Amino acid sequence: MSTRNEVLEPITVTDRVHWIGAFDPKMRTFDVILKTPNGTTYNAYLVRGSEGVAVIDTVKAETADQFFTRLEAVARYDEIRVIVLNHLEPDHSGALPELMRRAPQAALYISEAAQLMLKALLNNSDIAYTPVTTNDRVNLGDRTLRFLNTPYLHWPDTQCTYLEEEGVLFSGDVFGCHYCDEQVFNDCVGDFRFSFEYYYAHIMRPFKQYVLNALALIEPLEIRLIAPTHGPILRDHPRYYVERYREMSTPHLHLEIDHGIKTMIIFYISSYGNTMHMAEAIRDGAAEIGGFRISLYDLEGGEVEPFVDLVEEADAILVGSPTINGDAVKPVWDLLSSFAKINVKGKVAGAFGSYGWSGEAVRMIEDRLRGLKMRVPAGGLRVKLIPSPGELENCRDYGRDVGSFLIGKPRAREIDMSQLPAG
Amino acid sequence: MAKAKIKFADVNVTVTVPVGTRIIEISEKVGSYIAYNCREGDCGSCFFTVLDGADHLSRPSALEKNTLFAHFQSILDGWRGAGDIESLQAMMRRENFAGKECRLACQTQVFGDATVSPL
């Protein structure tokens, strides 16, 4: 039996909408950061109105043959009046130049933020296009496309397109996943839930607030079917996926146990207990300020992922590391490198640690924290070897300092510029 | 070398600095919430407000004026009548939009005591 992959048939989604995308079952790593055990799909769609045809998104350049073959089976190039790109990443814009060459009469619609990217991606500043935003409409006779401006899902340019009469939401990468199954529809393919959640966690998670903004536009729509740019077409219980996005994007700590109370987390790792004693003293000092909860965690006692979950919902994060061979230790870097998966911008942060010879770790951690646009109050705390009673009092005072900063009542301090880190 | 005191009101930190130091050299290191992007006066990310001592800061260069002006012109539709930074700032003061004075932290140098805050 031949598969669709071999015969390159388009797939009927509704009587006016066809899937004309491409299967890429051999893809294993996507965008450097995403794994996929059965490949992915690049979903493109063709919409037929009484007065012309629209193509919604294209495919990766390497799979353009599949796209054009499927397109030709349902429409002629001279019928195409409208091309919409919901997202300009090359896996969706790859076949655009050739499509515009074959359908020169078609008008291109992109989001306002996509304009500069379009020129940079195609290296062609002569392309004509129309920038659109929320509630702009394009008429295809008896069918109407309405645009929703949904930026940062997951690029500044991303938008969704809603086919009003059919209740079809062309959502771009939102609600997508890297999962390749030629049965295409969510009620026919294998269990892809792991892939849906994984895609959200790696692509959408850093942009939760933008997801919530987009859902405010999407939720009021009457949705019969969601047609994303990757993975299964969601025709069975499409609302479930919208609800799941809301659930995953809503901060839970503050809903479940909080009443506006802030959270401070102190992570440490310690070879001889010195950095640990500093961590405990910092906690004691911060606790004197009060008004927020404080948790102390030894990085040796846990995995990175749950710690990242904690960081995502915390307001202040302190990291303690000894210095070994002039560097912070690997578990600390493992944690800090994972902060890129979430949004930590604007959270209060700081570093501390005991050291034997040179003590570079604290400044290196502070640089990383600042690089992530976290707010690092001056003066991470370094102690040579075993903290003395006086140094432990400095730790408590550092805790009081950060605690006061966290509750928005920073203690007045006067310092000389020479006390600040160089560089 | 002559010194000056620059206070970051949001973090309640006062730093004694050599005269001529740029705000950007200090603000990140004390945790003040002034955002940065290009650090070259182009992008208009690092706005801050001068709460006190505006006369003790370097005057905005042509580059800074252009960036401030372009930024506010783009976000304040209908306020395009303001032809220069002084009248734009006067309008901002009148409308109580950006406090007393708005500057770029990557461009502004400290020449005397002043108090600043993120916008």
Contacts between the chains, C-beta under 8 A, distances in Angstrom:
chain1	res1	chain2	res2	distance
A	346	B	33	6.8
A	348	B	31	7.4
A	370	B	28	5.6
A	373	B	35	7.0
A	375	B	31	4.4
A	375	B	32	7.8
A	375	B	33	5.7
A	376	B	28	7.7
A	376	B	29	7.8
A	376	B	31	5.1
A	377	B	11	6.4
A	377	B	13	7.9
A	377	B	30	6.8
A	377	B	31	4.0
A	378	B	13	6.4
A	378	B	29	5.9
A	378	B	30	4.6
A	378	B	31	6.5
A	405	B	11	6.7
A	405	B	31	7.1
A	410	B	10	7.7
A	410	B	11	4.9
A	410	B	12	4.0
A	410	B	13	7.2
A	411	B	12	6.5
A	412	B	12	4.8
A	412	B	13	7.8
A	412	B	14	7.4
A	413	B	12	6.8
A	413	B	13	5.0
A	413	B	14	7.1
A	414	B	5	7.8
A	414	B	13	7.8
A	414	B	14	4.7
A	414	B	15	7.8
A	414	B	16	7.3
A	415	B	13	6.7
A	415	B	14	7.4
A	415	B	15	5.6
A	415	B	16	7.3
A	415	B	30	7.8
A	416	B	15	7.2
A	416	B	16	4.7
A	417	B	15	5.6
A	417	B	16	6.4
A	417	B	17	4.5
A	417	B	18	7.0
A	417	B	21	6.8
A	417	B	25	7.9
A	417	B	26	6.6
A	420	B	15	7.2
A	420	B	26	6.8
A	420	B	29	4.3
A	420	B	30	7.2
A	421	B	29	6.0
